[in-house]
């Protein structure tokens, strides 16, 4: 039997996915997880058991969905270079959207602090809120976060040199 490659039976480089049950089942699993977390936090009976069930369902849905994606890309050859570029661009756009989400939070903070409105009492920080000393706990947390990233990079480089 001849070895048939992907280019012999598909005339376009795009990946058209097969119908999959995992997206809808994963969304119901996440709904179960969310509702059960609310029930657990409010002390309902069997809230913890439902929360555990939600975690199991979400983990199982992710594992089965990832299994199908790996099979499509590795064994069935659906992830051509064009598809891989599209996936890379999707991840890059996700990262850009997260950056803009954080920028919007910081922008709102700086806007409120530089031009406090009448609703804030025309003062920053608003009356009744005691600000933290930035050279105490926040500075320590920043140093800890940055040093853990540096140590991780050093460990990576040390392991790769060995």
C-alpha positions as CSV (number, residue, x, y, z in Angstrom):
1,X,0.0,0.0,0.0
2,X,1.3,3.5,-0.9
3,X,2.2,5.9,1.8
4,X,-0.4,8.7,1.5
5,X,0.7,12.1,2.8
6,X,-1.6,14.9,3.9
7,X,-0.9,17.0,0.8
8,X,-2.3,14.2,-1.4
9,X,-5.8,14.3,0.0
10,X,-6.3,17.9,1.2
11,X,-5.9,20.9,-1.1
12,X,-5.7,23.6,1.6
13,X,-3.4,24.1,4.6
14,X,-6.1,24.9,7.2
15,X,-7.2,22.5,9.9
16,X,-10.9,21.9,10.0
17,X,-11.5,20.2,13.3
18,X,-13.8,17.2,13.6
19,X,-16.9,17.6,15.7
20,X,-15.8,17.0,19.3
21,X,-17.9,16.5,22.5
22,X,-15.2,18.0,24.7
23,X,-15.9,21.7,24.4
24,X,-19.5,21.5,25.5
25,X,-18.8,18.8,28.2
26,X,-15.9,20.9,29.5
27,X,-18.1,24.0,29.8
28,X,-20.7,22.0,31.8
29,X,-17.9,20.7,34.0
30,X,-16.7,24.2,34.6
31,X,-20.2,25.3,35.4
32,X,-20.5,22.4,37.9
33,X,-17.1,23.5,39.4
34,X,-18.2,27.1,39.7
35,X,-21.7,26.4,41.2
36,X,-20.3,23.8,43.6
37,X,-17.6,26.2,44.7
38,X,-20.2,28.8,45.6
39,X,-22.2,26.2,47.4
40,X,-19.2,25.0,49.3
41,X,-18.2,28.6,50.3
42,X,-21.7,29.2,51.6
43,X,-21.6,26.0,53.7
44,X,-24.2,24.0,51.9
45,X,-24.4,20.3,52.6
46,X,-22.4,18.1,50.2
47,X,-20.8,21.3,48.7
48,X,-17.3,19.8,49.2
49,X,-18.3,16.6,47.5
50,X,-19.7,18.5,44.5
51,X,-16.6,20.7,44.4
52,X,-14.4,17.5,44.2
53,X,-16.7,16.2,41.5
54,X,-16.3,19.5,39.6
55,X,-12.5,19.3,39.8
56,X,-12.5,15.7,38.6
57,X,-14.8,16.6,35.7
58,X,-12.8,19.6,34.6
59,X,-9.5,17.6,34.9
60,X,-11.0,14.7,32.9
61,X,-12.4,17.0,30.2
62,X,-9.0,18.8,29.9
63,X,-7.1,15.5,29.7
64,X,-9.4,14.0,27.0
65,X,-9.5,17.2,25.0
66,X,-5.7,17.6,25.1
67,X,-5.4,13.9,24.1
68,X,-7.5,14.6,21.0
69,X,-5.4,17.7,20.1
70,X,-2.2,15.8,20.5
71,X,-3.5,12.9,18.3
72,X,-4.6,15.4,15.7
73,X,-1.3,17.2,15.6
74,X,1.1,14.3,16.0
75,X,-0.4,11.2,14.5
76,X,-3.0,12.6,12.0
77,X,-0.8,15.4,10.7
78,X,-3.4,18.1,11.0
79,X,-1.1,20.7,12.5
80,X,0.7,21.9,9.3
81,X,3.1,24.8,9.5
82,X,0.3,27.2,8.5
83,X,-1.8,25.9,11.4
84,X,1.1,26.1,13.8
85,X,1.6,29.8,12.8
86,X,-2.1,30.4,13.5
87,X,-1.8,28.7,16.9
88,X,1.3,30.8,17.7
89,X,-0.5,34.0,16.7
90,X,-3.5,33.0,18.9
91,X,-1.2,32.6,21.9
92,X,0.5,35.9,21.1
93,X,-2.9,37.7,20.9
94,X,-3.9,36.2,24.2
95,X,-0.7,37.5,25.8
96,X,-1.3,40.9,24.3
97,X,-4.9,41.0,25.6
98,X,-3.6,40.1,29.1
99,X,-1.0,42.8,29.0
100,X,-3.7,45.3,28.0
101,X,-5.9,44.0,30.9
102,X,-3.2,44.8,33.4
103,X,-2.4,48.2,31.7
104,X,-6.1,49.1,32.1
105,X,-6.0,48.3,35.8
106,X,-2.9,50.3,36.4
107,X,-4.2,53.2,34.2
108,X,-7.4,53.3,36.3
109,X,-5.3,53.4,39.5
110,X,-3.0,56.2,38.2
111,X,-6.0,58.2,36.8
112,X,-7.8,58.0,40.1
113,X,-4.7,59.0,42.0
114,X,-3.6,61.8,39.8
115,X,-7.0,63.3,39.2
116,X,-9.3,62.2,42.1
117,X,-13.0,62.9,41.4
118,X,-15.6,64.4,43.6
119,X,-16.9,60.9,44.4
120,X,-13.5,60.1,46.0
121,X,-13.7,63.3,48.0
122,X,-11.2,65.1,45.7
123,X,-8.3,63.5,47.6
124,X,-6.1,60.6,47.2
125,X,-6.1,58.2,48.9
126,X,-9.8,58.5,49.7
127,X,-10.8,59.5,53.3
128,X,-10.8,56.4,55.6
129,X,-8.3,54.3,53.6
130,X,-4.8,53.9,55.1
131,X,-2.2,53.3,52.4
132,X,0.5,50.7,52.9
133,X,4.1,51.7,53.2
134,X,5.6,50.8,49.8
135,X,9.0,50.1,51.4
136,X,7.7,47.4,53.8
137,X,5.7,44.3,52.7
138,X,5.2,45.3,49.0
139,X,9.0,45.8,48.5
140,X,9.7,42.5,50.2
141,X,7.1,40.7,48.0
142,X,8.6,42.3,44.9
143,X,12.2,41.2,45.8
144,X,10.9,37.7,46.6
145,X,9.1,37.5,43.2
146,X,12.0,38.8,41.2
147,X,14.6,36.7,43.0
148,X,12.6,33.5,42.5
149,X,12.5,34.2,38.8
150,X,16.2,34.9,38.7
151,X,17.0,31.7,40.7
152,X,14.8,29.7,38.4
153,X,16.7,31.0,35.3
154,X,20.0,30.3,37.0
155,X,18.9,26.8,37.8
156,X,17.8,26.3,34.2
157,X,21.1,27.5,32.8
158,X,23.1,25.4,35.3
159,X,21.1,22.3,34.4
160,X,21.5,22.9,30.7
161,X,25.3,23.4,31.0
162,X,25.8,20.1,32.9
